[in-house]
Amino acid sequence: MYVLCACVNERKCAALVARSPHTRYVMWLMESPAYLYGDLHEYNKVFNWTFTYRLDSDFLLRYNQVFRRRDPLPPTDRNYAAGKTKLAAWFVSHCTTDSGRITLTRTLQQWIPVDVFGACGPFECPRKHTKECYEMLNVSYKFYFSFENSLCRDYITEKFFNILRLDVVPVVFGLGNYSVMAPPHSYIDALSFPSVSALAAYLLYLHHNDTAYNEYFRWKRFHKQFSMWALSSQEYCSLCERLHTDNTTNTYDIYK
């Protein structure tokens, strides 16, 4: 019989427990390495498996995933720009982050209007009204800033995937592989532009060109998202299976 102990941000929790040869310790984590509260050196050679957002984890804890539809939806002549009078919005509560996203936003505001909601801006849209806030985005805005708080490998969070469900084009800022995790031409990558002014100029171009703007929604005919639970539940099943079949006792240098 195997016993599983999952440990998240509890100092030395695993190291202080006498380990049975049948016990497996799993590093379960959704935050980026920039926001770990503790010294990972203390966990060296403690964890057998990893269960995180990193694509090289033993078990993948996805924020979400986009799948190709088996049968495409019927074509539509809908104009996704119709009625939208505002350019860009951003909901944010943490102004100072390692990614420097607030600096990027303030620089963009030199060329384009960006409505910032939350602690870092003049507008409000509380999390308890998330549904209403998203409805407002759909009606009024053409772009949303899906800027990550950390520029880390594979780190693409709900800040991106939640917006893909809407009729708004996400502008991303992160070091995840968006070309693997998202449909082609479904987002605008800030890091693909030579300068902030070039990014601003491109957003203005799309703002005044409905045909080019609507190209960013063609993917919706051919792709769809599942719920986060539908994705993670399969990984928990894989974890359960592996507990009963894997007799190896490898450990990680978790800091590395």
N, C-alpha and C positions, 0 to 999 in steps of 0.2 A: 504493500500500500504506500502511496506517495502522499506527502503533505506539502501543501503550497503555502508559502509566506510571501505576501506582496508588501513592499515597504516603500513609502513615499515621504521624503523629507523628515524622517525620524532618525536622529543622529545615532549611529552605531547600533540601530535596532537589530540588524541581522548579526552583527559581529558579537553581540552579547549573548546570543542564544547558542547553546551547544547544538551542533549540526549533526543530524542523523544522516547516514549515507543515502537515505531515501528522500531527503528533503531537498527541495529546489527553491532557491530565492530568486524572485523576479523583480527587476527594476522597472516599475510602471510609472510612466511620466509623460505628461503632455506639454509641460513648459519647455522653453528653450534653455540651453545651458547658461544663458546670460542671467537667468532668474532662478537659480537654485540657491536655497538658503542653507548653506553648510559646505563643508570641505569634502569633495568627492574622493580625496585621497583616503579618507577613512573607510571607504567602501571597496578598496582594492581587494580583488580576489574573494569577494563576498557573493556577488550575484552570478547565478548560472545562466540566466536568460534575460533578454531585454524585451520590453513591451512598451514601445514609444512610437512617436510619429516618424522617426528616422526610417528611411526605406531599407536600411540594412539591419533593422531589428529582427530578433527571432520571431516576434509576433508584432504585427503592424497595427498601431493605434491611430487610425486615420481620422482626421477631422472631417473628411468626406472624400468622395471619389465620383468621377463622371464616367458613365458607361455609354457605349454605342447602342442605339436602339436597334432592335431586330428589324422592325418595320418603321421607316421614317413617317413622320406626321405629314399630312397633306400640305402642299405649298400654300403660302399666304401672301397677300399683298399689303399686309399691315405696315404702317409707317410708325416705327417706334419713337420717332422724334415728335410726332404730332402732339401739340399742346404743352410740350415741355419748354418752359421759358428760362429756366435756370441752368447754369453750366455744371457746377460740381459741388458735392457735399462730402462731409467727413464727420463721422461720429467718433469721438475720442474722449477718454477719461484720464489717461496718463500722458502728461505733456512731455516729460523728460524720460526718454528711453535710449537704449544703446544704439538704435538704428538711426537716430537723428531725423526722424520723420517730420517732426514739427518744424525743423529748419527747412526741409524741402517744401513743406506746405507754405510757409511764410515767403519763401522765395518765389514760388509759383504765383502767389497773390500779388506780386509786382506786375504781372501780365494778365492774369485772368481772375474773375471773381470766384472765390471758394467760400462756401458757407460752412463754418466749423461749429458743430454742435457738441455740447458737453463742457467739461472743465477747462478745455483749452480754447474755447471760442465764445462768442456772444450769444449763440443760439442754444435752445434747450430742446431735448427730446428724450425724456427719461427712459431707462431700460424697461420699466414696467409698462411702457407704452410702445414696445418694440414693433408690434404689428402695425399700429397707426403710423409709426415713423417710416417703416418700409413702404407703406401705402403712399405716404407723402413723397418718398423718393421716386416711386414709380410714376407718379403723376407729374412731378415738377422738374426733376433733375435728369440730365443726360449721363453724368459720370459720377462715380463714387470712388473715393480714395481708400483702397484696401491696402493700407500701409501696415506692415508688420512691426511689432515693437523690437524685434531682433533680426539681424541679418545673419541667419544661421542655415546651414545645410539642411535641405528638405523641409524647412519650417514654413508651411503654408496652412493657415488656420481658418476658422470660421469667418474671419474678416473678409476672406475672399469667397469661400464657398456659399455663404449666405447670400451674397450679392448676385452670384450666378443664377440663383433662383428667381431673381427679379428681372425687370425689363430696363436695367441700367447697366452701362458698361463699366466694369471695374478697372481702375488704374492701379496696378500692383507695384509694390516696392518691397522686395524680399529676395532671398538667395535660394529659394526652393526652385525646383525644375518645373516651371509652369507648363512648359511644352509637353511634359509627360503627364502632369496631373490635370490638365485642363484641355478642352477642345481647341482646335486651331482657330485663331481669329475670334476668340471670345473675351479677350482682355487686352489691355495696353500696358506694356512693361516699361516703367519709368527708367530702368537701368539700361534700356536699349537705345536711349537717346544720347547724343553727344553733349547735351547741356540741358539745363532746366528750361531755358528759354525756348529751345527746340521742342521740348515736350509741350510747353504752353502753346506754342504756335500750332502744333498738330491737333491739340484739343479744340482750339478755335476753328481750325479748318473743318473738323468733323461737326462742330456746332453749326456751321453755316452750310453744310453739305449733307442733306438728308440721305442721299443715296449711299454715300460712303459710310455714314453712321449706321445705317441699317444692315450693312454687311457684317457688323459685329453681332448680329442676332441670327444669322443663317444656321449656326450650329444647333440651335434649339430644335430644329426639325429632326436632327440625327442623333442627339444625345439626351441623356437624362441623369438625374441624381437619385440615389436612394437615401433613406434616413441614415443618420450616423449609427443608430443602434443596429440596423440591419447589417452594416459593415462590421462593426466591432463584435457582434454576437458570433460571427463565423470564426473570428480570431480566438474567442474564448473556447469555442469548440475544439479548435486546433490545439490550444493549450492543454485542454483536458486530455485529448488523445495522446499528446506527447508525454504527459505525465505518466501514462500507462505503458509507453513503448520505448522511451529513451532512457538508457541506463548510463549514459556518459555523465561525468561530473566536471565538465570544464567550467572555469570561472573567468570573469572579465576584469581587466584593468579599466574600471568604469570611468576613471578620470580621463584616460586617454581616449 
